[in-house]
Amino acid sequence: MAVASVAAALLAALGGALWLAARRFSGPRNQRQQGGGDPGLMHGKTVLITGANSGLGRATAAELLRLGARVIMGCRDRARAEEAAGQLRQELCQAGGAGPDGTDGQLVVKELDLASLRSVRAFCQELLQEEPRLDVLINNAGVFHCPYTKTEDGFEMQFGVNHLGHFLLTNLLLGLLKSSAPSRIVVVSSKLYKYGEINFEDLNSEQSYNKSFCYSRSKLANILFTRELARRLEGTNVTVNVLHPGIVRTNLGRHIHIPLLARPLFNLVSWAFFKTPLEGAQTSIYLACSPDVEGVSGRYFGDCKEEELLPKAMDESVARKLWDISEVMVGILK
Ligand SMILES: NC(=O)c1ccc[n+]([C@@H]2O[C@H](COP(=O)([O-])OP(=O)(O)OC[C@H]3O[C@@H](n4cnc5c(N)ncnc54)[C@H](OP(=O)(O)O)[C@@H]3O)[C@@H](O)[C@H]2O)c1
């Protein structure tokens, strides 16, 4: 009896997933939504994307290249990044966006490990020497649900990469962004920020570590950082906005253990319900290049629309305190 009920429940779940999948894929799939635009829209603009070799970052890079931007991929693993860059160049050529050598210089790979402040500093030093302008910075890279590990500088990994690495990167590139203004900063957060709290007594999670909580906290930090930065950038013509991409089929869940037997069902559900990377990247692309958001700053977006934040993500005193503490943690001298 129990076996029959479980089998019936599984069949119902399977049927539901298939029905939804059929509905989902009967519509236009992977289509470019509001974030899309005419090839040439980003011509002459330089965009830096962190974590551009995979998932949302890769899809964002592909679309911005198609729109004519010069894209700098900031990636921690050169081999993985070069492989992705090779595919992106090929896709662009096949799409007619460039001749066989037309992507030379339009797509640049640079090593950037956000888990190492030394790497962030070296990356910025090189970029500032080589690049005369930076029109868009997309803080996209992220880690999720990893076991307790520390960055090279001794910070809890999720907070260290998702927040502190990008905090230092952005601060070191602000001068270039200001001199290239109007320019934009786009921060990729997550709806899971709702479950995070900023506990200033234990930012490094030495006392207790919970993978989900620490991810959520790092994503709440992304939002508080965005809002405080927007306040500091008033009048500079550099804007900064933050987004959640929805649930997207990427490599982000690599640390989550799914039992072997449950994998087919998980794959089916993710295929049916999760966004594709291109769909998930739409809001990043929109915030990077749409004229609709010219001059808009300090806002939170999902599906290319502004969304409301919980009060904890709008607390100015917490945002200022987090900024001050982050400056000390990454060693920025005032
Ligand atoms: N997928 C979702 O459902 C979802 C939902 C909400 C928010 N997000 C956010 O979306 C962003 C992109 O994630 P994704 O879903 O596209 O996942 P992904 O496919 O795993 O991409 C993450 C990227 O970040 C890079 N990265 C990780 N650690 C790094 C480090 N120390 N230094 C430099 N780069 C590093 C990864 O490089 P390697 O390839 O070398 O590991 C990869 O390129 C993340 O900020 C994530 O929190 C995703």
The ligand as a Gaussian input file, in Angstrom:
#p B3LYP/6-31G(d) Opt

LIG

0 1
 N       21.852000      30.003000     -10.257000
 C       20.923000      30.542000      -9.488000
 O       19.815000      29.996000      -9.337000
 C       21.191000      31.817000      -8.753000
 C       20.163000      32.349000      -7.961000
 C       20.398000      33.540000      -7.281000
 C       21.622000      34.169000      -7.391000
 N       22.611000      33.630000      -8.155000
 C       23.899000      34.332000      -8.220000
 O       24.317000      34.403000      -9.559000
 C       25.732000      34.573000      -9.601000
 C       26.315000      33.681000     -10.698000
 O       26.148000      32.321000     -10.318000
 P       25.754000      31.158000     -11.349000
 O       24.413000      30.694000     -10.950000
 O       26.008000      31.587000     -12.724000
 O       26.772000      30.029000     -10.872000
 P       28.078000      29.383000     -11.570000
 O       27.718000      28.794000     -12.877000
 O       28.668000      28.495000     -10.525000
 O       29.002000      30.636000     -11.803000
 C       29.702000      31.227000     -10.730000
 C       30.936000      31.887000     -11.270000
 O       31.648000      32.480000     -10.164000
 C       33.010000      32.087000     -10.282000
 N       33.709000      32.097000      -8.998000
 C       33.499000      31.339000      -7.915000
 N       34.425000      31.614000      -6.981000
 C       35.243000      32.567000      -7.492000
 C       36.391000      33.218000      -7.020000
 N       36.944000      32.938000      -5.833000
 N       36.975000      34.154000      -7.805000
 C       36.469000      34.421000      -9.032000
 N       35.406000      33.809000      -9.546000
 C       34.791000      32.879000      -8.775000
 C       32.948000      30.677000     -10.857000
 O       34.218000      30.295000     -11.356000
 P       34.585000      28.722000     -11.597000
 O       33.841000      28.288000     -12.803000
 O       36.065000      28.752000     -11.775000
 O       34.163000      27.991000     -10.365000
 C       31.891000      30.884000     -11.930000
 O       32.477000      31.482000     -13.061000
 C       26.240000      34.265000      -8.199000
 O       26.568000      35.473000      -7.557000
 C       25.046000      33.629000      -7.524000
 O       25.042000      33.851000      -6.138000
 C       22.425000      32.471000      -8.856000

